[in-house]
Amino acid sequence: MARLLASGLGIVLPMLPGADLNLFQQLNQELGSLCQEPPVQAVKVCRLHARLVHR
């Protein structure tokens, strides 16, 4: 999650109505695991995740 927070999303997410930071943390962890060796169907999602994390 530190990467997600460093990307600036940590500032934006709490402002979103109904945003559950814990769910975003879980999603970030799962995407991180998936994107280590992504299946062909997940490549686009992993590229988006990388762009968000590495800002």
ROGUNU-850538 format. One record per residue (C-alpha): residue number from 0; x, y, z; residue in one letter. Coordinates in steps of 0.5 Angstrom, whole numbers, plus 500, padded with zeros to 3 digits. Layout:
BEGIN
(site NUM,(X,Y,Z),'A')
...
END
This chain:
BEGIN
(site 0,(500,500,500),'M')
(site 1,(506,505,501),'A')
(site 2,(507,505,494),'R')
(site 3,(499,506,493),'L')
(site 4,(500,512,498),'L')
(site 5,(506,515,495),'A')
(site 6,(503,515,488),'S')
(site 7,(498,520,490),'G')
(site 8,(492,516,491),'L')
(site 9,(493,516,498),'G')
(site 10,(491,523,498),'I')
(site 11,(485,522,493),'V')
(site 12,(482,516,496),'L')
(site 13,(480,519,503),'P')
(site 14,(476,524,499),'M')
(site 15,(472,519,495),'L')
(site 16,(465,518,498),'P')
(site 17,(465,511,501),'G')
(site 18,(472,510,499),'A')
(site 19,(474,504,504),'D')
(site 20,(482,505,504),'L')
(site 21,(482,497,507),'N')
(site 22,(479,495,500),'L')
(site 23,(484,499,496),'F')
(site 24,(490,496,500),'Q')
(site 25,(487,489,499),'Q')
(site 26,(486,490,491),'L')
(site 27,(493,493,491),'N')
(site 28,(496,487,494),'Q')
(site 29,(493,482,490),'E')
(site 30,(494,486,483),'L')
(site 31,(502,486,486),'G')
(site 32,(502,479,486),'S')
(site 33,(498,478,480),'L')
(site 34,(503,482,476),'C')
(site 35,(509,479,478),'Q')
(site 36,(508,474,472),'E')
(site 37,(501,476,469),'P')
(site 38,(497,472,465),'P')
(site 39,(496,474,458),'V')
(site 40,(489,477,460),'Q')
(site 41,(491,481,465),'A')
(site 42,(497,485,462),'V')
(site 43,(493,491,461),'K')
(site 44,(491,491,468),'V')
(site 45,(498,490,470),'C')
(site 46,(500,496,466),'R')
(site 47,(495,501,469),'L')
(site 48,(497,498,476),'H')
(site 49,(504,500,475),'A')
(site 50,(503,507,472),'R')
(site 51,(499,508,479),'L')
(site 52,(504,505,483),'V')
(site 53,(510,508,480),'H')
(site 54,(508,515,480),'R')
END
